[in-house]
């Protein structure tokens, strides 16, 4: 038997300017020599047959079958504990994934450190014109420099007032109210692999906010060493990774395809602009075109 933690070559990955993701523990911690956490997934899936691992090809095929057919409970047998340091505004998105155990540093008990996420001028993004909750492109260089400096000044001022309030005897639980959302927080995060993959699918997606994608990518770099076959199947079959989901309307469009149309597929029978746009994008990925 050997320690599963030895599978991860880089146990701590730096994120943004002062944050990180660190793998702290894995369950199962002990694995047979030469195995990964994929072994435990197969072992759980084969419980009804009273078998453990079979051959490499059979194990890999089983993992892919479980992922492809969404038989998720065997993936829940793997649990990963992380130590995460991230800005508060990023952690508020992260904690939307409620299928986890979480314990965060308390600003009621502890004096918070003077640590803020300070984006560089070139990192400031413009508001997307088509997505109310997203960003798109950059802002003018002169404005970016001004606002970057303003963020830094605001953090210095707020932390100065914070320490002044503490020194004056104001309780920590109230003094913390003056600190902005780009202050770094830290917490332990324990989650089973099935739910962690769901987190990664959403937060690694190109539509997710850049700052949380940085952390999701770091977690992915850890998990891929713990369960490589699972990650391979995840990439192949998850629609937020490399797979494509075809709706019933899109199936109908394929049925209406004829060889005479060459590489052109008909538009779906829907007046919803977003749905039609999504179909056009899928068709492009498959090597087809769709009229407006």
C-alpha positions as CSV (number, residue, x, y, z in Angstrom):
1,X,0.0,0.0,0.0
2,X,1.1,3.6,-0.6
3,X,-0.1,7.1,0.1
4,X,-2.5,8.6,-2.4
5,X,-1.1,12.0,-1.7
6,X,2.1,10.9,-3.5
7,X,0.1,10.9,-6.8
8,X,0.0,14.8,-6.7
9,X,3.3,16.2,-7.7
10,X,2.4,19.9,-6.9
11,X,0.4,19.9,-3.7
12,X,0.0,23.7,-3.5
13,X,-0.8,25.9,-6.6
14,X,-0.6,29.7,-6.4
15,X,-3.7,31.6,-7.6
16,X,-4.1,35.3,-8.5
17,X,-1.7,37.5,-6.6
18,X,-1.8,36.1,-3.1
19,X,-4.0,33.1,-3.1
20,X,-3.5,29.3,-3.4
21,X,-5.2,25.9,-3.5
22,X,-3.5,23.2,-1.4
23,X,-4.5,19.5,-1.3
24,X,-4.6,18.5,2.4
25,X,-6.0,15.0,2.4
26,X,-7.6,12.3,0.2
27,X,-10.0,9.5,1.0
28,X,-9.0,6.7,0.4
29,X,-5.6,7.7,1.6
30,X,-4.0,4.3,1.2
31,X,-4.1,2.5,-2.2
32,X,-2.6,-0.7,-3.6
33,X,0.8,-0.1,-5.2
34,X,0.5,1.2,-8.7
35,X,-3.2,2.3,-8.4
36,X,-4.9,5.6,-8.4
37,X,-8.2,6.7,-6.8
38,X,-9.9,5.2,-9.9
39,X,-9.3,1.9,-8.2
40,X,-11.6,2.8,-5.3
41,X,-14.3,3.9,-7.7
42,X,-14.2,0.6,-9.5
43,X,-14.2,-1.3,-6.2
44,X,-17.4,0.5,-5.1
45,X,-19.1,0.0,-8.5
46,X,-18.4,-3.8,-8.4
47,X,-19.5,-4.3,-4.8
48,X,-22.6,-6.3,-5.8
49,X,-20.2,-8.8,-7.5
50,X,-17.9,-8.9,-4.5
51,X,-15.0,-8.1,-6.8
52,X,-12.3,-5.5,-6.5
53,X,-10.2,-4.3,-9.5
54,X,-10.0,-6.5,-12.6
55,X,-7.8,-5.7,-15.6
56,X,-6.6,-2.3,-16.6
57,X,-8.8,-2.2,-19.7
58,X,-11.9,-3.4,-17.8
59,X,-11.4,-0.8,-15.1
60,X,-10.9,2.0,-17.5
61,X,-14.0,0.9,-19.5
62,X,-16.0,0.7,-16.3
63,X,-15.0,4.3,-15.3
64,X,-16.0,5.5,-18.8
65,X,-19.3,3.6,-18.6
66,X,-20.2,5.1,-15.2
67,X,-19.4,8.6,-16.4
68,X,-21.2,8.2,-19.8
69,X,-24.4,6.8,-18.2
70,X,-24.3,9.2,-15.2
71,X,-24.0,6.5,-12.6
72,X,-22.6,8.9,-10.1
73,X,-22.6,7.2,-6.7
74,X,-19.2,5.4,-7.1
75,X,-17.5,8.7,-7.7
76,X,-18.8,9.9,-4.3
77,X,-16.5,7.3,-2.7
78,X,-13.6,9.7,-3.3
79,X,-13.3,12.7,-1.0
80,X,-10.8,15.5,-1.3
81,X,-9.9,18.0,1.3
82,X,-8.4,21.4,0.2
83,X,-7.0,24.4,1.9
84,X,-8.0,27.4,-0.1
85,X,-7.1,31.1,0.1
86,X,-9.1,33.4,-2.2
87,X,-10.7,36.8,-2.3
88,X,-14.1,37.0,-0.5
89,X,-16.0,38.0,-3.7
90,X,-14.6,34.8,-5.3
91,X,-15.5,32.6,-2.3
92,X,-19.1,33.8,-2.4
93,X,-19.4,32.2,-5.9
94,X,-17.4,29.1,-4.7
95,X,-19.7,28.6,-1.7
96,X,-22.7,28.3,-4.0
97,X,-21.6,24.7,-4.4
98,X,-23.3,23.6,-1.2
99,X,-22.4,19.9,-1.4
100,X,-19.3,20.3,0.7
101,X,-18.0,20.6,4.2
102,X,-16.5,24.1,4.8
103,X,-14.8,25.8,7.7
104,X,-13.6,29.4,7.1
105,X,-11.3,31.7,9.1
106,X,-13.5,33.9,11.4
107,X,-13.1,37.7,11.4
108,X,-15.0,37.7,14.7
109,X,-12.2,35.8,16.4
110,X,-9.1,36.8,14.3
111,X,-7.7,40.0,13.1
112,X,-7.7,39.9,9.3
113,X,-4.4,40.3,7.5
114,X,-3.7,43.2,5.2
115,X,-4.1,41.0,2.1
116,X,-6.2,42.2,-0.8
117,X,-6.6,41.0,-4.4
118,X,-5.2,43.9,-6.4
119,X,-5.7,43.4,-10.2
120,X,-3.2,45.1,-12.5
121,X,-4.5,47.8,-14.9
122,X,-4.4,45.3,-17.8
123,X,-6.5,42.9,-15.7
124,X,-9.5,45.3,-15.5
125,X,-12.3,44.2,-17.8
126,X,-15.2,45.9,-19.5
127,X,-18.8,45.0,-19.0
128,X,-20.2,42.6,-21.6
129,X,-22.8,44.1,-23.8
130,X,-24.7,40.8,-24.3
131,X,-24.2,39.2,-20.9
132,X,-25.4,41.1,-17.8
133,X,-23.2,39.1,-15.5
134,X,-20.1,38.8,-17.6
135,X,-17.1,40.8,-18.9
136,X,-15.9,41.4,-22.4
137,X,-12.6,43.1,-23.5
138,X,-10.7,45.7,-21.7
139,X,-11.2,49.4,-20.7
140,X,-9.0,52.3,-22.0
141,X,-5.5,52.1,-20.6
142,X,-5.6,55.5,-18.9
143,X,-8.8,54.6,-17.1
144,X,-7.5,51.2,-16.1
145,X,-4.4,52.8,-14.5
146,X,-6.6,55.3,-12.6
147,X,-9.0,52.6,-11.3
148,X,-6.3,50.2,-10.4
149,X,-4.7,52.9,-8.3
150,X,-8.1,53.7,-6.8
151,X,-8.6,50.1,-5.7
152,X,-5.2,50.0,-4.0
153,X,-5.9,53.3,-2.2
154,X,-9.3,52.2,-1.1
155,X,-7.8,49.1,0.4
156,X,-5.1,51.0,2.2
157,X,-7.7,53.4,3.6
158,X,-10.2,50.7,4.7
159,X,-7.5,48.7,6.4
160,X,-6.2,51.7,8.2
161,X,-9.7,52.5,9.5
162,X,-10.1,48.8,10.4
163,X,-7.0,48.8,12.6
164,X,-7.9,52.2,14.1
165,X,-11.3,50.8,15.1
166,X,-9.7,47.7,16.7
167,X,-7.2,49.9,18.6
168,X,-10.1,52.1,19.8
169,X,-11.8,49.0,21.3
170,X,-14.4,48.4,18.6
171,X,-15.3,44.7,18.5
172,X,-13.8,42.7,15.7
173,X,-17.2,41.5,14.5
174,X,-18.2,45.1,13.7
175,X,-14.8,46.5,12.7
176,X,-14.7,44.0,9.8
177,X,-17.6,45.6,8.2
178,X,-15.4,48.3,6.7
179,X,-13.2,45.8,4.8
180,X,-13.9,45.4,1.0
181,X,-14.8,42.2,-0.8
182,X,-11.3,41.8,-2.4
183,X,-9.9,40.9,1.1
184,X,-8.5,37.4,1.1
185,X,-10.2,34.7,3.2
186,X,-9.1,31.2,3.9
187,X,-11.0,27.9,4.5
188,X,-10.8,24.2,4.4
189,X,-13.1,22.6,1.8
190,X,-14.0,18.9,1.7
191,X,-16.1,17.5,-1.1
192,X,-16.7,14.2,-2.8
193,X,-15.4,13.7,-6.3
194,X,-18.8,13.6,-8.0
195,X,-19.8,17.0,-6.7
196,X,-16.3,18.4,-7.2
197,X,-16.5,17.5,-10.9
198,X,-19.8,19.4,-11.1
199,X,-18.1,22.4,-9.6
200,X,-15.2,22.2,-12.1
201,X,-17.5,21.8,-15.0
202,X,-19.3,25.0,-14.2
203,X,-16.4,27.1,-12.9
204,X,-13.8,26.1,-15.6
205,X,-16.3,27.0,-18.3
206,X,-15.4,30.0,-20.5
207,X,-18.6,31.8,-19.3
208,X,-17.4,31.7,-15.6
209,X,-15.7,34.7,-14.1
210,X,-12.0,34.7,-14.7
211,X,-11.0,34.9,-11.1
212,X,-12.9,31.7,-10.1
213,X,-11.7,29.9,-13.3
214,X,-8.1,30.4,-12.0
215,X,-9.1,28.4,-8.8
216,X,-11.1,25.8,-10.7
217,X,-8.2,25.2,-13.0
218,X,-5.9,24.7,-10.0
219,X,-8.2,22.2,-8.5
220,X,-8.4,20.4,-11.8
221,X,-4.6,20.1,-11.9
222,X,-4.7,18.4,-8.5
223,X,-7.7,16.0,-9.2
224,X,-6.3,14.9,-12.6
225,X,-3.4,13.2,-10.8
226,X,-5.6,11.5,-8.2
227,X,-8.1,10.0,-10.7
228,X,-6.8,10.2,-14.3
229,X,-9.2,7.9,-15.9
230,X,-12.2,9.7,-14.3
231,X,-10.9,13.0,-15.5
232,X,-10.4,11.6,-19.1
233,X,-14.0,10.4,-19.1
234,X,-15.2,13.7,-17.6
235,X,-13.5,15.6,-20.4
236,X,-15.0,13.3,-23.0
237,X,-18.6,13.1,-21.8
238,X,-19.4,16.3,-19.9
239,X,-21.3,18.8,-22.0
240,X,-19.4,21.7,-20.4
241,X,-16.1,20.1,-21.4
242,X,-15.7,18.5,-24.8
243,X,-19.1,16.8,-25.3
244,X,-22.2,18.2,-27.1
245,X,-25.8,17.8,-26.0
246,X,-28.3,17.4,-28.8
247,X,-31.9,18.5,-28.0
248,X,-35.0,17.0,-29.5
249,X,-35.4,20.1,-31.8
250,X,-31.8,19.6,-33.0
251,X,-32.4,15.9,-33.6
252,X,-35.3,16.9,-35.9
253,X,-33.0,19.3,-37.7
254,X,-30.6,16.5,-38.3
255,X,-33.4,14.3,-39.6
256,X,-34.3,17.0,-42.2
257,X,-30.7,17.0,-43.4
258,X,-30.2,15.7,-47.0
259,X,-27.0,15.0,-48.9
260,X,-28.0,17.7,-51.4
261,X,-27.5,20.3,-48.7
262,X,-23.8,19.4,-48.5
263,X,-22.6,20.8,-45.1
264,X,-25.6,23.0,-44.4
265,X,-28.1,21.9,-41.7
266,X,-31.6,23.5,-41.3
267,X,-32.3,25.9,-38.5
268,X,-34.3,24.4,-35.6
269,X,-38.0,25.0,-35.2
270,X,-37.8,27.6,-32.5
271,X,-38.0,31.4,-32.4
272,X,-35.8,31.7,-29.4
273,X,-32.7,33.6,-30.4
274,X,-30.4,32.1,-27.9
275,X,-31.5,28.5,-28.6
276,X,-31.0,29.1,-32.4
277,X,-27.6,30.6,-31.7
278,X,-26.6,27.6,-29.6
279,X,-27.6,25.2,-32.3
280,X,-25.6,27.2,-34.8
281,X,-22.5,26.9,-32.5
282,X,-23.0,23.2,-32.1
283,X,-23.3,22.7,-35.8
284,X,-20.1,24.6,-36.4
285,X,-18.3,22.4,-33.9
286,X,-19.5,19.4,-35.9
287,X,-18.4,20.8,-39.2
288,X,-21.7,22.1,-40.5
289,X,-23.3,25.5,-41.1
290,X,-26.7,26.7,-40.2
291,X,-28.5,29.6,-41.9
292,X,-29.6,32.6,-39.8
